[in-house]
Amino acid sequence: MIAGNAQLDTDEALVRRAKRGEYSAFETLYERHRALVYRFAYQMLPRRDDAEDITQEAFVRAYQNLDRYRDEAKFTTWLLRIVTNLCTDRSRMSQRRTNLETQEAAGALAWMTIGIQDDPVENLEGDRRMHAIKTALGALPLHHRTAIVLRDIEEREYDEIASIFGCSVGGAKLRVLRARRALRDRVAPLIGETTT
């Protein structure tokens, strides 16, 4: 009985039910993945208002396009592709706000800086490095930021990243490698290191 209920509760089963008009099934998908979508959007466009708008719009688009979803990819992969496209569109429309977004990006990864270290000198150095990483991440082109967020923050597998980008696994690895190099090159001057 429990196994049967578990099968009815998978993302794919919920999508099938939602396609048949069962709106509560889509509400379950929304509740299950809302935090993931918001967190991802916030890493891509580090303004709370933008992340909230993208989250709402992503689920609206997903609901409107459920008939296009195929079980070949995980629902979250398909959903993150929608979010990536929305973030790309939003970023193109708001190039004038790049400087403001970069400043606000300083708070985007605050949850990663909550340390357990007691040494204030180490905490200060860690804070300086995290601020440099956040600033550099916010200044990266969106395609590099997407690769970093997917692989290093969301810890997505390369096959899922490839599906989101619409490229091969090798291409996804190359994009992540290039993004990491770009991030390193931007971070190094901020923390007084030289790249080799």
QUIURRA-V757532 format. One record per run of one state. SS is the DSSP state (a for helix, b for strand, c for the rest). FROM is the first residue (numbers start at 0). LEN is the number of residues. If there is no record, write none. Layout:
# QUIURRA-V757532
SS	FROM	LEN
SS	FROM	LEN
This chain:
# QUIURRA-V757532
c	0	1
a	1	7
c	8	2
a	10	9
c	19	3
a	22	22
c	44	3
a	47	17
c	64	1
a	65	3
c	68	6
a	74	19
c	93	1
a	94	13
c	107	2
a	109	3
c	112	7
a	119	20
c	139	2
a	141	12
c	153	4
a	157	8
c	165	3
a	168	23
c	191	5
